[in-house]
């Protein structure tokens, strides 16, 4: 573990930041050097990360923003959670990130790579040239988060419906979506209509900052 | 007759060997496949997004519905991720119960796979045999959790309850005579462990029966040997895991290499293939079932000898006993908090992976210090494998595509999530 961390520090670009959490190493890599990082991780004799286990997007828009204010409790009713409007984001870093999980079956170790994307629209280089099987994972991250992977061989939507609009896993996309589909007897085909239900919070998200919950930090 | 030229064929989404809802657009030259365009997502239910809107415990049930033929293994990865973030250690007995049910699940999954695989290749009777054996294992699920499939049995900090001391019996009805009912109830007189032990004793004989039907069967071999060969280097390049990787002869099993729960205390072997074709993957899964019976046997012995708690006593995570709530205010408060708000997980992120019957199943969990997951990413086992379908089937006949597809062991619950 320590040895791996040292090897990573010695071989990855200088701008990378490293931290360990729950016995797992995370590397914060600059988004412009992601392909270079992956190449090093795959080829270096003491790293040899041969398999990309997972690649996913993450949206930090409402990180640490609760739906239920726990400081002044009884003055407001249950409705304080149901009108769910994300406050000003408290997240200091760029909003979108791509997370890569790599595994070495030769040397039996893992690493997590994280790259924050500053540009708008979010763009990052595809790593398909290094890990061929990143293809579908990148398509998924594009589909759900709208992250554009440059030089990807075939960047199409993968999980959502044909003709789907929007990026559903972003935090500002409502959980009930924008359109619903039904079969129309008169037109003899499936038609799309605006959703007829309002999103409702059944259990509000509560962020508790008291010391009991900060021990794990 | 004119020359056969190019065809574009739409395979699925409603096709019996599309294993649910897979749509393939095949480019054919005569009967030879030149290109495959795989369309997935027809079963996409946005599980990850749904989980982000609910307290942690509410999503355990969603895990069952991912890969719906290996339910408890999915739960295992999820509760492991939560436990890592909370720093909670489940009691050892709970871990043994989990391992036992993981292996029961592995047998369930492999039986389903074997039945479906054989049926795809035209051998219908194997399917019936497999489902008969699955029925007993489903009864084990039902005995511990009350549900035959979607168990929600594993909980952060342990399992929902201890193994029951009695098995439910068939009740008298007008369709069966008393004698028939008696025969059906014969192996249900003791505890759940007795029932499982009974099953485990008989099961290797049943595997022999399946093998009698298939292993040396000439048609079976003609359909599977040398079809869909994956060399070790190709397996790595395609990012395989689980039986797909071991089929190509790469010795990689998370239960051995990165042991979780109590796998490091158990004795079992990891079968490896030599060629990496569909036949090898078939043999490996058969052998894995035999190894699973070995693991279950050891678990039964341990569980018999070591009674104890099956849930952590951390009351911020585990609900209190019902009886305690009658006169203990603390217990009542804990109960109320747990079932309204849930528990808070300190900010952090973790990745927990298990050796799922289909490969590596992982949960990447990010918490921002609230009672709901901030981001939950499910790393399905079949996603990467299905991605390789095009590469493996190019240049083969259309019938071989079906063989390869079912030898991958795809279930769309977890590929589409």
Interface residues (C-beta under 8 A of the other chain):
Chain A: X21 X22 X24 X26 X50 X51 X52 X53 X54 X56 X58 X59 X63 X64 X66 X99 X101 X103 X105 X108 X110 X112 X131 X132 X133 X135 X136 X137 X157 X158 X159 X160 X161 X168 X169 X175 X201 X202 X203 X205 X206 X207 X208 X209 X213 X214 X215 X216 X217
Chain B: X40 X41 X44 X46 X48 X49 X50 X53 X54 X55 X58 X84 X85 X86 X87 X236 X237 X238 X239 X240 X241 X245 X250 X252 X257 X258 X340 X341 X342 X344 X345 X346 X347 X348 X349 X350 X351 X353 X360 X362 X364 X366 X368 X369 X370 X371 X372 X374 X375 X377 X379 X383 X384 X387 X388 X416 X417
